[in-house]
Structures are given as C-alpha cells and as structure tokens.
Amino acid sequence: MDRTSWIGVLVCLTLLFVWGWWNTKEAARIAAERPAPVAPAPAPAAAEAGTDPAGASPAVASETPDTPSPGTAAADPAPALETTILENDFIRLHLTNRGASVQKAEMKQHPRHLGDESQVITINANGTHGVATLSPAPKEFDTAHWTVASRSANSVTYEKTTPAGLSLRKTIHLPGEDADPYLIRVELATTNPTAAPLNPGTRYLYAGSAAPLHLNEWSIQIGSFWMDKDGDFTYETVDHFGGKKIMGVFGKDEIPFDRFPLKELHWAGVNDQFFTTIIQPATPYAGEVWTSRFPVVVEGDEAASLKKRMFAAETAVGLPSAEIAAGATETLAYDIYLGPKEFSRLKALGDRLERVMHYDEVPILGWLFGWAIKPIASLLITGLVMIKGWVGGYGLAIILITLLIRLLIWPVYAKSARSMKRMSKLTPLMKDIKEKYADNPQKMNEETMKLYRTYNINPLGGCLPMFIQLPVFLAFYRMLWSAVELRHESFLWVTDLSMPDTLFTIPVFGGIDINPLPILMGVTSFLQIAITPKTGDKTQQMIFMMMPLIFIFICYNFAAALSLYWTTSNAFSILQTWLMNKMPEPELVKKAASGKKGFMQRMQEQANAAQEAKKDRATPTGPGSRTKMPGEKGDRHTKKKRR
C-alpha cells in the first residue's frame, strides 16, 4: 500500500482502538457503580418440582402440571427428571424432560482447547434452561417435568397436560441422512380435548444462550438476531441492554429485556464469535421475539469475567397465538440449527441464513463501508475455503488469495505510483508558490490548481488505491474475525490462525507476549514506506516512518491470519514498488491547451465564485451606506435606544 492508503488504514484502526478503549472504560465505570453480578447457579432440587432455579423468574403455574386444576380430586405424582442423549458424527444432544428441551449440544468436531480432545465446544453450556423450552413471557420459563412418551435412536417425544386442559406433545428429532448434521427438528402439537374452544395464550420457543468462548472475545461478537419481512436483518449485541449508546459509549439505564415485533418472522437466534443457534419456523408468520442477557463466568476466571462484565445473550421466538377448536390439534414445526458459523454451510440451508455472519457489523466504520464489506467478505471466505481445498492449508490459502487481490489491483496501483512520482517532481515549484503567496492563501490555491492543470496531474490520484483497499482490508478483518474455519488451523509456527501467534511470554510487567507476525508486519511496513516516492515536508515524512510502530501497537493482539494477510500484502507492495522504481521516470510534460475545462478547474472556479459572492454580500450598497469600521460590531451600536 502507498502512504495515502496507510493513512486511511491508520485512521480506521485508530477509530477501532478508541472504540474498544472507550467501551473498556465505560464497562469499568459501570462495574464500579453496580454490585458485582453473580454467575448463574446450577438448578437446585426445587427446580425439579416445577420452580425456576435461583436468580431466574418463577415458572408460570398454568404451564406446571404438578399443580392440579381447580376441581381436580388429586394430582398425579410429578415425573422424575430424565435425560437422553441423541448423537451423530457431528453433534451430541443432551435432552431433558425438564421443559422437554435440549439442555446442551456438544460440537464433536470442535475441541474447546487446542490439543485437548477431551473437551468440546458446548452450545448453551451456560444456559439455565434448555433450547426449545416454552416461555410464557420474557425471562419466564416452563420448568415442569414432561412425561417421556417414546424414545428411539433418532428422536424423543415428551407429553404433558396444562391446568387449562390442553394436551402438549413435543418431539425432538436428530437430522436425517440428507439433512445438515447440525439441523435438528422440533415439533409441538397442541390438542384441545375439551368440548369448548381454548386459547393457549402467549408462548415463546426458547433459542437458548450464547456466551463468550474466551476472555478476549468482544461484546459485539455476542448477541441476538432475527430476519423479518423483505430480508430485514437485525442484530443486537449484549451491549444493547446497557442502554442506548452513541458510537458504543455513553450508555443509559440498563434494561432487563426487550421485545421486538416482526411482520414476518423467518428465523431468529443467538451467536458467539464462532457458533450459533437459529430457530426457523416451517412457514414464516407475524410474531415477536424477546431478547435479554445474563452475566457469565468465562474459562473459570470469575475475577476477570466480573471485571470485564462478560455476558451471555439469550432470545426466544414467539409462537402463533390462535384459538384451538374443540377436539382440534395445532401442530407447529421448527428447524433449529445448533452449530458452527460456516458461511458455505449456512448459505446452503437457504433463506439467507448466511446473514448470521453479519459481516457488515464493523465498529464505527460499518455504516460507511458496510455495503462493500459484506459482499467482499462473502467472496473472500468462499475463495479461501476453495483454495484451501487445493493447497491443503489455510495459511497458504491466505497468502495466495492476498497475492490474487494485489494482482487484480496492480493497474490501479501502478497508475497511482506514477501519479505520486509526478507530484514529487512538482515539489520545488509548489514550494516557490507557497513562499511567493504566503500572505494570500486564495491566490496560493489558485496557482497550485493551475500548476496541476498545466502538467495534467490529479492530486487525488494517489487516493484511489486507498478507496479500493480499505473495504478489502475491512472485509478481510471482519471475515477473519468470525471464520470458524480458521479456528485451530496451524501454519509454520502459528498454532491457531484465529488467535495471536504467541511464541512465548516474557515474565515481566505481568507478562509480555512475543508475537512474531505483527512484528514482521511492522518491519515490512517500514521497508515499504521507505522505498515509496517521497512527497510532503520533512515532518510529514517523519510521521509516515513512525506509522509502522503505531500499527504494531494497535494490531499486536489481532488474529494471526490478519497479520499474515497484511505481511503478505506488504511484501508484495515492496516487490511492486521496487519494480516500479526500475521503470523509466515519468516526465513532467505540459498539457496541450484546449478549450475544455477540467474537473479541478471547474471546482476552483466555483470556489472563487462563492468567495466573490460572499464579499459582495458583506459590502454595503444603496444611499447612505458606508463601510463599517473595524471596531463596530453591528447595527445595534448605531441605533438609538428606545425609551
């Protein structure tokens, strides 16, 4: 990248750094003002009798079969707590009759820690309630023990009767052979055996929770989402419940939960950095979702979790509320995806489920470049997976796709480099103009623009690569930020491309990690800037030479994959600049006179016209008018006071 591009990237990274710093500062302030949150406790024995665990809202009596209906002689004993495991080669479901739900889902292909196969990633590991639990209201859950009606190798069916007399039958199926291995199916049949119509009332289907996988996971990576009519996708992070913010800071009063009505609910769910839960009804309908958050302890480090205020996101999907006729049965079917956020896998499921990646969710800069980041990131991850299949590793795939991108923009870079070289040759002439018209800035600008027109130079020519490379850089950054494909993938000394490439830690000042790739990135950045044609004064050139140190500081703990991309791009730029420097120097040739005005000339003439109009408005006209003296502030000093 040229120096103009470096400036643009520096501004972007600085904004990201400031955003993160302000969020940390705000979190520390809130933590100091409020009592420390307590991690959710395991469900006590009382929960088995139909009562929510400590810290959760109480269960609704109408959804608890252990309490007999009015007029009933006696209640049958409550069913005992039962668990069932259903699994295939990819997922292991822990089912429970408490709420007839998926207590947790283990990702058999995704170890939690590198080199340790004994623990795997577990979806809803921090949840106090299972996925597919019925919820009558936000933060309220069905905790009754359903009766296990039947079991098979691929499904479990639960039953219960509500105090109102409705019979509920819920079946949880493993994916079929032709379905995605992470896509389970839940069917809920509600039967009205009475002689009068009954309304089941407000009900939600709980999507479970998503919590940070490690202490360095950003809050923006944890949240709830849903797809409404006409592809209206919404993503709310756990910070949403800290109050409305401006650019991620200045939160107001915390809210316990939030409701969002939808015209046409297609799907909704929760996600962390790499994994997600998505509930998708068989047929979209008008409905509602509720979302909330609760504090969690991450990696067993309670002190750090409380200090950083780590939260899990949770959400539930509203069920259609319609009266059920006497003797009729209403059956609802939902597909629930419990698995990794793999772009190609989600895209293959249809209904734009790949939007879950929310690539355009970039702090501060998403509103500016989101329109370009999303399609570019989608192409990058697709190309990355494809190239990896050819070469056998993601590290080499990142290098190859980086080289491919740089080759595609070579013509733009070459034109920009020649433009910068020509501008550097104008430096002596521009210096003379600055000295000659030091007291007349307007004339200085006119002569500078005239100089550009004379030699047919576009002063914005060096900025074009920045506008092309910035969206690509941000797309790479955002794609690598949530690419589960890179998790635990190694390359050379890098053991995990989704994490910093720490070789060892120096035990001073609390521990200093040595990450070679960001250092190598800084060295190649310095070399690339050093061989780029010089423009500007000595101060500007010194600032440019200091930029690699700033980049190292900001990007030191970024994912190794991003540092690898940047280092490769720098190495290519060094080779490209070296080749450009070997080419004959461009000559300053005056542009042949023509009657057609250029863009810069038209802009300058418009600016001069506006300046002249401003002067005309400031000059008094008409009989008796005069020019005000410098000491006069306005007409109020010359008018007589009213008595």
C-alpha positions in Angstrom: 0.0 0.0 0.0 1.1 3.6 -0.6 1.3 6.2 2.1 -2.1 7.5 1.4 -3.5 4.1 1.9 -1.5 3.7 5.1 -3.1 6.9 6.4 -6.6 5.6 5.7 -5.9 2.3 7.4 -4.3 4.1 10.3 -7.4 6.2 10.8 -9.7 3.1 10.7 -7.5 1.2 13.1 -7.3 4.2 15.4 -11.1 4.5 15.5 -11.4 0.8 16.3 -8.8 1.1 19.1 -10.5 4.2 20.5 -13.9 2.5 20.3 -12.6 -0.5 22.2 -10.8 1.7 24.8 -14.0 3.7 25.5 -16.0 0.5 25.9 -13.5 -0.8 28.4 -13.5 2.5 30.3 -17.3 2.6 30.3 -17.5 -1.0 31.5 -15.1 -0.3 34.3 -17.2 2.7 35.4 -20.4 0.7 35.4 -18.8 -2.2 37.3 -17.6 0.2 40.0 -21.1 1.7 40.4 -23.1 -1.5 40.5 -22.9 -4.7 42.6 -20.9 -7.5 41.0 -23.1 -9.9 39.1 -23.3 -13.4 40.3 -22.8 -16.3 37.9 -25.9 -18.5 37.4 -26.1 -21.3 39.9 -26.9 -24.9 39.0 -30.6 -25.8 39.1 -31.5 -26.8 42.7 -33.7 -29.7 43.6 -36.7 -27.4 43.9 -36.5 -26.8 40.1 -37.4 -30.5 39.6 -40.7 -29.8 41.2 -41.5 -27.0 38.7 -39.8 -24.0 40.1 -37.1 -21.9 38.4 -33.6 -22.0 39.7 -32.2 -19.2 41.9 -31.9 -16.0 40.1 -34.4 -16.9 37.4 -38.0 -15.8 37.1 -40.6 -18.2 38.7 -42.3 -20.7 36.4 -45.9 -19.9 35.4 -48.4 -22.1 37.2 -50.5 -22.7 34.2 -47.6 -24.4 32.5 -46.7 -26.6 35.5 -48.6 -29.9 35.5 -47.7 -30.6 39.1 -50.3 -28.2 40.3 -53.8 -29.7 39.8 -56.5 -27.8 38.1 -59.4 -26.4 40.2 -61.9 -29.1 41.0 -59.4 -31.9 40.4 -59.5 -34.6 43.2 -55.8 -35.3 43.2 -52.7 -34.7 41.1 -50.6 -37.5 39.7 -47.0 -37.6 41.0 -44.6 -35.4 39.1 -42.4 -37.3 36.6 -38.8 -37.8 37.7 -36.0 -35.9 36.0 -34.8 -37.9 32.9 -32.0 -37.2 30.4 -31.5 -38.7 27.0 -28.6 -38.4 24.6 -29.0 -38.3 20.8 -26.0 -38.0 18.6 -24.4 -38.4 15.2 -20.8 -37.8 14.0 -21.1 -34.1 14.4 -23.4 -33.3 17.3 -24.3 -34.8 20.7 -27.6 -33.6 22.1 -28.3 -33.8 25.9 -32.1 -33.9 26.1 -34.0 -33.4 29.4 -37.7 -33.8 30.3 -37.4 -30.6 32.3 -39.2 -28.3 29.9 -38.8 -31.0 27.2 -35.7 -29.4 25.8 -32.1 -29.6 24.6 -30.1 -28.9 27.7 -26.9 -28.6 25.7 -25.4 -29.5 22.4 -21.8 -30.7 22.1 -19.9 -30.0 18.9 -18.0 -33.3 18.4 -15.8 -31.9 15.6 -14.7 -28.8 17.5 -12.4 -29.2 20.6 -12.7 -26.3 23.1 -8.9 -26.1 23.5 -6.2 -26.8 21.0 -4.6 -30.2 21.5 -7.2 -31.3 24.1 -9.8 -33.6 22.6 -11.4 -34.4 26.0 -13.5 -31.1 25.9 -15.5 -29.9 23.0 -17.4 -26.7 22.3 -20.8 -26.8 24.0 -23.7 -24.7 22.8 -25.9 -23.4 25.7 -23.4 -24.5 28.2 -24.2 -21.5 30.4 -27.9 -21.7 30.0 -30.2 -22.4 33.0 -32.9 -23.6 30.5 -32.8 -25.8 27.5 -33.2 -24.9 23.8 -36.9 -25.4 22.8 -38.2 -24.7 26.3 -41.6 -23.0 26.2 -41.6 -19.4 27.6 -44.9 -17.7 28.6 -43.2 -14.3 28.9 -39.7 -12.7 28.8 -37.4 -14.2 31.4 -40.1 -16.8 32.4 -39.8 -20.5 31.5 -41.6 -23.8 31.7 -39.7 -25.9 34.3 -42.1 -28.7 34.6 -41.0 -32.3 34.1 -42.7 -33.7 31.0 -43.5 -37.4 30.6 -41.3 -39.3 28.1 -43.9 -40.8 25.8 -41.4 -42.6 23.4 -37.7 -42.9 22.6 -35.8 -44.0 19.5 -32.3 -43.7 18.2 -33.2 -40.5 16.4 -36.0 -38.9 18.4 -37.6 -38.4 21.8 -41.3 -37.5 22.3 -42.5 -35.7 25.5 -46.0 -35.1 26.7 -47.8 -33.0 29.3 -51.2 -31.6 30.1 -51.7 -28.0 31.2 -54.1 -27.0 34.0 -56.4 -25.5 31.4 -56.8 -28.9 29.8 -54.6 -28.6 26.7 -52.5 -31.7 25.8 -49.0 -30.9 24.6 -46.8 -33.2 22.7 -43.2 -32.2 21.8 -40.9 -34.3 19.6 -37.2 -33.6 19.1 -35.6 -35.2 16.1 -32.0 -35.7 15.1 -31.1 -34.6 11.5 -32.0 -37.1 8.8 -29.3 -38.6 6.5 -30.0 -36.0 3.7 -30.2 -33.0 6.1 -27.4 -30.9 7.5 -26.0 -32.8 10.6 -26.4 -29.7 12.8 -30.1 -29.1 11.9 -32.5 -30.7 14.4 -36.3 -30.5 14.1 -38.8 -29.8 16.9 -42.5 -30.4 16.5 -45.1 -29.1 19.0 -48.6 -30.5 18.8 -51.3 -28.8 21.0 -54.6 -30.7 21.3 -57.8 -29.4 22.8 -59.7 -32.5 24.1 -62.4 -30.4 25.7 -65.8 -29.5 24.3 -65.1 -25.8 24.1 -62.5 -23.7 22.2 -59.3 -22.9 24.1 -56.6 -20.3 23.6 -53.1 -21.4 24.6 -52.1 -17.8 25.3 -48.8 -16.2 24.7 -46.0 -18.7 24.2 -42.4 -18.4 23.0 -39.9 -21.1 22.0 -36.5 -20.5 23.7 -33.4 -20.4 21.5 -31.0 -20.9 24.4 -28.0 -18.7 25.1 -24.6 -17.9 23.5 -21.7 -16.9 25.8 -18.1 -15.8 25.1 -15.7 -18.6 24.4 -12.7 -16.8 25.9 -11.9 -13.7 27.9 -10.7 -11.7 24.9 -14.0 -12.1 23.0 -15.6 -8.7 22.3 -19.1 -7.9 23.4 -20.0 -7.1 19.7 -19.5 -10.8 18.9 -22.2 -11.9 21.4 -25.8 -11.1 20.6 -29.2 -11.9 19.2 -30.5 -11.6 15.7 -33.6 -12.1 13.6 -34.8 -11.9 10.0 -38.0 -10.0 9.2 -40.0 -9.4 6.1 -38.2 -8.5 2.9 -34.8 -9.5 4.2 -34.8 -7.0 7.1 -32.0 -8.5 9.2 -31.4 -7.1 12.7 -28.5 -7.9 15.1 -28.4 -6.7 18.7 -25.3 -7.2 20.8 -25.4 -7.8 24.6 -24.4 -4.1 24.9 -28.0 -3.2 23.8 -29.2 -4.0 27.3 -26.8 -1.5 28.9 -28.9 1.3 27.3 -28.7 3.2 24.1 -25.3 4.3 23.1 -23.6 6.8 20.8 -20.7 5.1 18.9 -20.6 2.3 21.5 -20.3 4.6 24.6 -22.3 6.8 26.9 -24.8 4.1 28.0 -28.0 5.0 29.9 -30.1 2.9 32.3 -29.8 -0.9 31.9 -32.9 -2.7 30.7 -33.6 -6.4 31.8 -35.0 -7.5 28.4 -36.5 -6.2 25.1 -39.3 -7.2 22.8 -39.3 -6.8 19.0 -42.5 -7.3 16.9 -41.9 -8.8 13.5 -44.2 -8.5 10.4 -42.9 -11.9 9.0 -40.7 -13.9 11.3 -38.3 -16.0 9.1 -35.7 -17.0 11.7 -34.1 -15.8 14.9 -31.4 -16.9 17.3 -28.2 -16.1 19.2 -24.5 -16.4 18.5 -21.0 -16.0 19.8 -17.8 -15.5 17.8 -17.8 -18.8 16.0 -21.1 -20.7 16.8 -24.8 -20.0 16.6 -28.3 -21.3 17.4 -31.0 -20.5 14.8 -34.7 -21.2 15.1 -36.6 -21.3 11.8 -40.3 -21.9 11.6 -41.5 -24.1 8.8 -43.6 -21.2 7.4 -42.9 -17.5 8.2 -45.6 -15.7 10.2 -46.2 -12.4 12.0 -44.7 -12.8 15.5 -42.4 -11.4 18.1 -39.0 -12.2 19.7 -37.8 -11.3 23.2 -34.1 -10.9 24.0 -32.0 -10.5 27.1 -28.6 -11.1 28.6 -27.2 -12.5 31.9 -23.7 -12.4 33.4 -21.4 -15.5 33.0 -18.0 -16.7 34.1 -15.7 -17.4 31.2 -12.9 -20.0 31.3 -13.4 -20.4 35.1 -11.8 -17.0 35.7 -14.5 -15.3 37.9 -12.4 -12.2 38.7 -11.6 -11.4 35.1 -15.2 -12.2 34.0 -16.6 -9.8 36.6 -14.0 -7.1 35.8 -14.8 -7.3 32.0 -18.5 -7.7 32.6 -18.9 -10.8 30.4 -22.5 -11.5 29.3 -24.4 -14.3 27.5 -27.1 -13.4 25.0 -30.5 -15.2 25.0 -33.6 -15.0 22.9 -37.0 -16.7 22.3 -39.3 -16.8 19.3 -43.0 -16.1 19.7 -45.4 -18.9 18.7 -48.6 -18.1 16.8 -51.4 -17.4 19.2 -54.7 -18.7 17.9 -57.8 -20.3 19.5 -57.9 -24.1 19.1 -61.3 -25.5 18.4 -62.8 -28.3 20.5 -61.2 -31.6 19.6 -58.7 -30.0 17.2 -54.9 -30.2 17.1 -52.5 -27.4 16.2 -49.1 -28.6 15.0 -46.0 -26.3 14.7 -42.7 -27.4 13.3 -39.3 -25.7 13.7 -35.9 -26.4 12.3 -33.2 -25.5 14.9 -29.6 -25.1 13.7 -27.0 -25.7 16.5 -23.6 -25.5 15.0 -20.6 -23.5 13.7 -20.9 -20.3 11.7 -19.6 -21.7 8.5 -20.6 -19.4 5.6 -21.0 -22.1 3.0 -23.0 -24.4 5.3 -25.4 -21.6 6.3 -25.8 -20.4 2.7 -26.7 -23.9 1.6 -29.5 -24.0 4.1 -31.3 -21.2 2.2 -33.5 -18.3 3.3 -30.4 -16.1 3.6 -29.2 -17.8 6.8 -25.6 -16.6 5.8 -26.7 -13.2 7.0 -25.9 -14.6 10.5 -22.3 -13.8 9.7 -23.3 -10.1 9.8 -20.0 -9.1 8.0 -21.1 -5.5 7.8 -21.2 -5.3 11.7 -17.9 -3.3 12.0 -17.5 -0.9 14.9 -17.9 2.8 13.7 -16.9 2.0 10.1 -19.8 -0.4 9.2 -22.2 2.4 8.3 -19.6 3.8 5.9 -18.3 0.7 4.2 -20.8 -2.0 5.1 -22.3 -2.0 1.6 -19.0 -3.2 0.2 -17.7 -5.2 3.2 -20.5 -7.7 3.1 -20.2 -9.0 -0.5 -16.4 -8.8 -0.4 -16.1 -10.8 2.8 -18.5 -13.4 1.4 -16.3 -13.8 -1.7 -13.2 -13.9 0.4 -14.3 -16.7 2.7 -15.7 -18.7 -0.3 -12.4 -18.3 -2.1 -10.4 -19.0 1.0 -12.2 -22.4 1.5 -11.9 -23.2 -2.1 -8.1 -22.5 -2.3 -7.6 -24.4 1.0 -9.1 -27.4 -0.7 -6.5 -27.2 -3.4 -3.4 -26.4 -1.3 -4.3 -28.2 1.9 -3.9 -25.4 4.4 -5.5 -22.1 5.3 -2.2 -20.3 5.9 -1.0 -20.9 2.3 -4.6 -20.1 1.1 -4.4 -16.7 2.8 -1.1 -15.9 1.1 -2.4 -17.0 -2.3 -5.7 -15.1 -2.1 -3.8 -12.0 -0.9 -1.5 -12.2 -3.9 -4.5 -12.7 -6.2 -6.2 -9.5 -4.8 -2.9 -7.5 -5.2 -2.6 -8.7 -8.8 -6.1 -7.6 -9.6 -5.5 -4.1 -8.4 -2.0 -3.8 -9.9 -3.1 -1.4 -12.7 -4.7 0.9 -10.2 -1.6 0.8 -8.0 0.7 1.4 -11.0 -1.3 4.5 -12.1 -1.2 5.8 -8.5 2.5 5.3 -8.2 3.2 7.2 -11.4 0.9 10.0 -10.3 2.8 10.2 -7.0 6.2 10.3 -8.8 5.0 13.1 -11.0 3.7 15.0 -8.0 7.0 14.6 -6.2 8.7 16.4 -9.2 6.4 19.3 -8.6 7.6 19.8 -5.0 10.2 22.6 -5.9 7.6 24.5 -7.9 5.0 24.2 -5.2 7.5 25.4 -2.6 8.1 28.5 -4.7 4.3 29.1 -4.9 4.0 28.8 -1.1 6.8 31.3 -0.5 5.5 33.8 -3.1 1.9 33.8 -1.9 2.4 33.1 1.8 0.1 36.1 2.7 -2.6 35.2 0.1 -4.0 31.7 0.7 -6.6 32.1 -2.0 -4.1 33.0 -4.6 -1.8 30.2 -3.4 -4.6 27.7 -4.0 -5.4 29.1 -7.5 -1.7 28.9 -8.5 -1.4 25.3 -7.1 -4.5 24.2 -9.1 -3.2 25.9 -12.2 0.1 24.0 -11.7 -1.8 20.7 -11.6 -3.8 21.6 -14.7 -0.6 22.7 -16.6 1.0 19.3 -16.1 -2.3 17.3 -16.2 -1.9 15.9 -12.6 -4.8 14.8 -10.5 -3.9 15.5 -6.8 -6.4 12.8 -5.8 -4.8 10.1 -8.0 -2.8 8.7 -5.1 -6.0 8.2 -3.0 -7.6 5.8 -5.4 -5.8 2.7 -4.0 -6.9 3.6 -0.6 -10.6 3.7 -1.5 -10.2 0.2 -3.1 -8.0 -1.4 -0.5 -9.8 -0.1 2.6 -13.0 -2.0 2.0 -10.9 -5.1 1.2 -8.9 -4.7 4.3 -12.0 -4.3 6.5 -13.7 -7.2 4.8 -10.6 -9.4 5.4 -10.6 -8.2 9.0 -14.3 -8.9 9.6 -14.2 -12.2 7.8 -11.3 -13.5 9.8 -12.9 -12.2 13.0 -15.7 -14.9 12.8 -14.2 -17.5 10.5 -14.6 -20.7 12.4 -12.8 -22.5 9.5 -9.5 -20.9 10.8 -10.0 -22.0 14.4 -7.2 -24.3 15.5 -5.7 -24.2 12.0 -1.8 -24.1 12.0 0.7 -22.6 9.7 4.5 -22.6 10.2 5.0 -21.6 13.9 1.3 -20.4 14.2 -0.7 -23.0 16.1 -4.1 -21.2 15.7 -4.7 -18.7 12.9 -7.8 -17.3 14.7 -5.7 -16.2 17.7 -2.4 -14.2 18.1 0.7 -16.2 17.1 2.3 -16.1 20.6 5.6 -18.0 20.7 6.5 -17.4 24.3 5.8 -14.9 27.1 8.4 -12.8 28.9 7.5 -12.8 32.6 7.9 -9.1 33.2 5.2 -6.4 33.8 2.6 -9.0 34.2 3.8 -11.0 31.1 4.7 -9.7 27.6 3.6 -12.0 24.7 6.1 -12.3 21.8 4.0 -12.3 18.6 6.3 -12.6 15.6 3.8 -11.9 12.8 2.8 -8.4 13.9 6.5 -7.5 14.3 7.2 -8.9 10.8 4.2 -6.9 9.6 5.7 -3.7 11.1 9.2 -4.4 9.6 7.7 -4.9 6.1 5.6 -1.8 6.5 8.7 0.3 7.3 10.5 -1.1 4.3 7.6 -0.5 2.0 7.2 3.2 3.2 11.0 3.7 2.9 11.1 2.9 -0.8 7.9 4.8 -1.7 8.4 8.1 -3.5 8.7 11.0 -1.0 6.2 13.8 -1.0 5.4 16.5 1.6 7.8 18.2 4.0 10.2 16.6 6.5 7.6 16.5 9.3 5.1 14.5 7.2 7.8 12.1 6.1 8.8 11.5 9.7 5.2 10.8 10.7 5.0 8.3 7.8 8.1 6.5 9.0 6.6 6.2 12.5 3.3 4.7 11.3 4.6 1.0 11.4 5.2 1.3 15.1 1.6 2.5 15.6 0.3 -0.4 13.5 2.3 -2.9 15.6 0.8 -1.4 18.8 -2.8 -1.5 17.5 -2.7 -4.9 15.7 -0.4 -6.8 18.1 -3.1 -9.0 19.5 -5.2 -9.4 16.4 -5.7 -12.8 14.8 -2.6 -14.3 13.3 -4.5 -14.7 10.0 -4.9 -10.9 9.7 -1.2 -10.3 10.4 -0.3 -12.9 7.8 -2.5 -11.2 5.2 -1.1 -7.8 6.0 2.5 -9.0 6.0 2.0 -10.8 2.6 0.4 -7.6 1.2 3.4 -5.5 2.4 5.9 -7.9 0.9 4.0 -7.8 -2.5 4.0 -4.0 -2.2 7.7 -3.9 -1.7 8.3 -6.0 -4.8 5.8 -3.9 -6.7 7.4 -0.6 -5.7 10.9 -2.0 -6.5 9.7 -2.9 -10.0 8.1 0.5 -10.5 11.2 2.3 -9.4 13.2 0.3 -12.0 10.9 1.7 -14.7 11.8 5.0 -16.5 11.0 8.1 -14.5 7.8 9.9 -15.7 8.5 13.3 -17.2 6.7 16.5 -16.5 5.0 17.4 -19.7 2.8 20.5 -20.0 -0.7 19.7 -21.1 -1.7 21.0 -24.6 -4.1 23.9 -24.4 -7.7 23.1 -25.0 -11.0 24.8 -24.6 -12.4 22.1 -22.3 -12.2 22.8 -18.6 -11.0 20.0 -16.3 -12.7 18.9 -13.1 -10.3 20.6 -10.8 -10.6 23.9 -12.8 -14.3 23.9 -12.6 -14.2 23.2 -8.9 -11.7 26.1 -8.4 -13.9 28.5 -10.4 -16.9 27.5 -8.3 -14.9 28.1 -5.1 -13.8 31.6 -6.4 -17.3 32.5 -7.4 -18.6 31.6 -3.9 -15.8 33.7 -2.3 -16.7 36.7 -4.5 -20.4 36.3 -3.7 -19.6 36.3 0.0 -17.6 39.5 -0.4 -20.5 41.2 -2.3 -22.9 40.3 0.4 -20.6 41.8 3.0 -20.2 45.1 1.1 -23.0 47.7 1.9 -24.9 49.2 -1.0 -27.6 51.9 -1.5 -28.0 55.5 -0.5 -26.2 56.5 2.8 -24.4 53.2 3.0 -20.9 53.1 4.3 -18.3 50.5 5.2 -18.2 49.7 8.9 -15.1 50.4 10.8 -13.2 47.5 12.4 -14.3 48.4 15.9 -18.0 48.3 15.1 -19.8 45.0 16.0 -23.2 45.6 14.4 -26.2 47.8 13.8 -27.2 47.8 17.4 -24.3 50.1 18.3 -25.6 52.8 15.9 -29.3 52.8 16.6 -31.0 54.9 19.2 -32.2 53.3 22.4 -36.0 53.1 22.9 -37.4 54.9 25.8 
